[in-house]
């Protein structure tokens, strides 16, 4: 089995083994796993410490040149190596890299139009092309890739790419069986304020109707649009759940039921 596992920055802590123990359990089952992580809260905290004010437009971080340096430092440096260290401590042969390494992610600048006016978000990118050979080489050599979503623009410059979309593009390129998204929400909810309104299963055919009928709103809309592209790209299924479900990763891969939303073709 091949899986891509995406971790929200809110799920990453240096003080526990909530991440390393479940990943170790899965790794010991000979599952080929690639981890992609975000780091939004940590980037904002570091920016503020350095006298910068985080700004967002339509949920996307405005990333000036100075902010890109901070984002890359936090994502590809601090958090990536923290995760690698946590996994090595448990005996998992993790190898940290970013989308810039080995030409993994080639991106172009993201464009936002608002009321007919182009909004400059700075160094924010959309992935154009994935070259998965470095991930495949690491798997072949017995390593677990831990990937920062920072990507290359093809001219040696870094672009800040959303970790969900980085995970989605990598999952399709690798042809994995499953994409697992451990996020800051428990799954897809009919009512964001009511955890009991969780959709346990969805078909990709239901996604446009849920969006058009306004059942899902806000940040879940682009997430589900991403999921739709992943399923149509050949990935078997996508599972969205909260970070507090990470200890049950092994149970999920055994076919067990844990809180979250499973989306299939």
N, C-alpha and C positions, 0 to 999 in steps of 0.2 A: 504493500500500500504506500502511496505517496500523498503527503498532505502539506499544505501551506497553513501556518498558524500565525495569525496577526494578533499582536498585543497592543492595547491602548497604553499610552503613557501613564494613564491613571492606574494601570495594573502593575506598574513596575516599582518595586521597593527594594532597597538594599538590605532590609532588615529581616527577611524571612525567606523560606524556601517554597513559597506558594507556587512559584514558576518552575524552579529547578526539579523538584521531586516529581510532578506530573510528567514533565518532559523526559526525565530519566526513565520513568516507567514505560513510556511509549517507545523511547529509543531502544530499550532493552528487548522490545518485541520485533526488532529489525524493521521498523517503519522508517521510511525515508521522509524526514521532516525538515522543512525550512521555516525559520521564524523571521517574521518581519515585525518591527516595532515602531510605534509612534513616540511622542514625547512632548506634546503640546504644553502641558502644565509646567514641565521642567524648563522648556524654552522661555515661557513667559516669566517664570521666577528668575531665571538668569538674566534676562533682558532688564528686568526691574532693578536687580542688583547692580547692573552696569549703567543705570540711568536712562534706559530706553523704555518707551511706553508701548506695550503691545497694542496693535490696531488690527481690526478685522473688518472685512467687507464681504457680505453674503457668506459668512462662516469661514472665509479664507484669510489666512494671516498675511497682512501686508509685510513684504520682506524686502527692505532696502538692503544695499550692499553690506552695511555694518550688521544688520540683523541676520543676513545669510551666514556670515561668519559665526555668529552666536548659535544659530540653528545647527550648523554643521558640527560645531564644537560639542554641543549637547547630544545630538543624535548619533553622530558617527564616532564621537569620542566617549564622553561620559557614560551614556546609557548603553551603547553597544558593548563597550568593554566591561561594564558592570554585569550585563547579562552573560557575556562570555565567561567571566570569572565565576559567577554563581554556578554555571553549568559545569565548568571544569572542576569546581570544588566537589561536585557530586559524581565526577567521573565521566561526564559527557564530553566527548572531544569536539567542542564548539569552535567555530572559526568565524570571527567578526569581519564584516565587510560592509560597504555601502553600494548604492546603485552606481557610483562612479567607478568602482573597481571592476576590472575586466570588461568594461563596456556593458555592464549588466542592464542599466536603464539609460536610454537616450531619450531626452525630453525636450520640449519646446516651451516657450513662455506661454502661460495661461492667459487667455483673453476674457475679460469681463465687459459686457456692454450693459449700461444702465440708462434707460430713457434715451437711447440712441447715442450715448456718449461712451467712449472707451475709457475704462477705469484702469489705471496702471497699478498693479499689485506688486510690481518689482520682480524679485527673483522667485516667482512661483511658477511651477511647471506642470505640464501634462506629459505623460509618457507616450512617446511615439513608437518606440521599438524596444523589445527585450531580447537580449542575447543570453540565454540561460546556461551557456556552456560552463561558466565558472561554478555555478551551483551544481551542475551535473558532475563536474570534475571533483568537487568536494565530496559529494555523495559517494562517488566511485572510490575515493581514497579513504572513506570511513569517517568523514567529518560532518558535523551538523552546522549548516550555514545560519548565522544570525545577522540579519540584514537591516541596515539603516536605509530609509527611503530616499535620502539625498541622492539626486541624479545629476547626470552630465548634460550640458547643452550641445555637446559635440565639439565645442571650441575650448575645452579645458575649464569651463566655468560650472559652478554648482547651481542647481535649482532645487527649491524646496517643494517636494511632492507629497501629496496626501498619502499616508501609509495604507489606508484602505484600498486606494486605487493602485498603489504599488503592489500590494498583495494580490489584488485581482488580476493585474497584468501578468504577474509571475505565475500564478496558478494556471492561467490559460496557456502560457508559453510552455510550461513544464508538463501540461496535460495531467494534472494531479487528480486523484480520486475525490478529494474533499478540500474545501476552503473553510477554515474555522476562524471566526471573528470573535475574539474576546474583547468586549467593548465596555463602555460605561453605561450601557442600557441592558435590560434583561432579555431583550429580543424585540420582535415587532409587536407593538401594542395597538389595539384599537382605540384605547384611551391612554395617552401618555401618563396620566395621573393615577391610573388604576392597574397595578401589576397583574390583577386577575384577568385582565382583558388580553392576555398574551395569546398570539396565534402560535400554536405548537407546530403546525405544518402549513406550508403554503406551496402552491404551484407557481411556476414562473408566469403562467398565463393569467394569474390573478393580480399580478403587480400593477399593470397599467390601470386596472379598474380601481384598486385601492388608492392609487395616487389621484386619479381623475375625480373620484367621489369624495376626496378629502378625508378618507379614513386615516391615512398616514400623512403627516405634515412635517415641516421643519427639516432637521438634519437627517431624518430617516428616509426622506424622498431620494436624495442623491445616493444614499447607501443602497436602497432597493434597486435603483437604476443600475448601479454598479453590479449588484448581484445578478440582475437580469442578463447583463452582458457576459458575466462569468459562466452562467448556465448555458447560454446560447453559444459560448465559446468551447463547450465540451466538457467542462468540469462536472463531475457526478452530482454533487450537492453542496450547498453552502449552509453553515450553521452559525447563527448569530446568538450570542449569549453574553451575560455579564461576566466581569472579571472574577467575581466570587465563585463562579462555577469551574474555574481552572483546576482545582483539585480533583474534579471528576472527569478529567480528560480521558483517562484510560477507560472508564466506564462507557463514555460516549463512543469511543472507537470500537468497543466490544459489542455495540448495538444497544446499549442500555439507554434509558431515558433520563435526561437531566433538563433543568429549566432552560428554555431557549426556543428559537424558531428554526426549524429545518425547512429549507427551500429546495425544491427539486424541479426537474424539467417537466 
